[in-house]
Structure formats: C-alpha cells, structure tokens
Amino acid sequence: MNERIRELAEQAYEQKPLMVLNPETFEIEHKMGNGGVAMYNRVFNQEKFAELIVRECMACSIWVGKMNTNSVEPIHTAHAINQRIKEHFGVEE
C-alpha cells in the first residue's frame, strides 16, 4: 500500500465513547476506567477515508493544471476534472 494511503487511513480513525449497559438501571452509559476517566474506542470511519481519498484526487487535478503555466487550457481542464470528481462522489466544500 502507498504511504499516502496509509496516512489517509490513519486520519480516518476517530475516538468514540466506549458505551456499556448499566446492570442496575439498564441504561447505556459511558464506560469509566480507573480514576473515573472516560474510556474510548479507536474506530475506523470508512466514509471519512473515502472522502479523504476523493479530496486527494481533487488536489491532484489542481496540481496537474498548475504544472503548465504557459497555457490556460490545462488549468481549465484541471478545474473541470476537479468539479467532476467532486460531483461524482458527492463531496461538499
């Protein structure tokens, strides 16, 4: 796997509260550890990972447009590619 993909995957992890069922009240509660410190799970967010990859593709299209500063055509093409990627994957600003 590409190092950049690994970096994006790492960014897609989130901290979620560790929830447990209280056997006395039968309510879901935030699990507390030693000293009353709240406990969390490290959870991979697939949707965030996909969005990060799409945004990376969009950044690449802009980079392509900036490579050739002698012509307006590549920059226009890069922005069109960027817009198409954004619309295709439903990424919002």
N, C-alpha and C positions, 0 to 999 in steps of 0.2 A: 504494500500500500504506500502511496505517495506521502511524504512527510506533511505536506499541506493538508491532505485529507485527515491525517491523524490530528493535526492541530484543530481543524474544524470540528472533528468528532469530540475532542476534549472540551471545546467551547459549548457543545450541545448538552453537556451534563448539567443538571440542576440539583439543588438541595431541596428535598421535600420532607415535611414533618413526618416523623415516624408515629403512626397512629395505632392505638391499641384499644381493645374493648375493656372497659372497667367492669370487673365481675360483680361489683356491688350495685352499681347504678345501671349497668347495661348500656352505657353511653360510650361513644367513641371519644377518646381523649388523646392529647399529645403525650407520647411516652417521655417520661423524665428519667434521666440517668442519675449517676452519683452526684450528690450535692444539689439536686433539683435542677440540673442543667437539661434543657430540652434536647432530645435526640432527633437526628435527621438521617434520611437515606439519600444516597447519591444515585440519581435516576437519569437515564439517557432519554432525551427528548428527540424522537425521530423527526418530528415536524420541524423543530428548530434546526436540526442537522441538514435536512433537505433545503430549508430556506438559506442557510449559510452557503451551501454549495451553489444554489441559484445566484445568490448575490456575488459570489466569486466569479461565476461565468459572466455576469453583467460587468464586473470590473475588468475582466479580460477583454471584453468587446470595446470598452473605452480605451484600454491600453493599445489595442490594435489601431484604433483611429488616431491616436496621438503619435504613433510610430512614424507616420508620413505627414509631416507638417507642410510639405510643398503643395499639397492638394487638399481641397475642401471635400472631395468625394469620399476618401477613406473615413474622415471624421463623421460625415453624414451617414455613411454605411454603418459605422460602429454604433452610432446612436440608434439607428433603426434596428440593429441586432439586439442592442440592449433593451429597447422597448418591446420587441417581440418576445424575448426571454421573460421579461417581467410579466407581460400579459399572459403568456402561455402557462406559466407556473403560478400566476395569481399573487405575485409578491407586491406588497404595498410599500410605499415610501415610509 
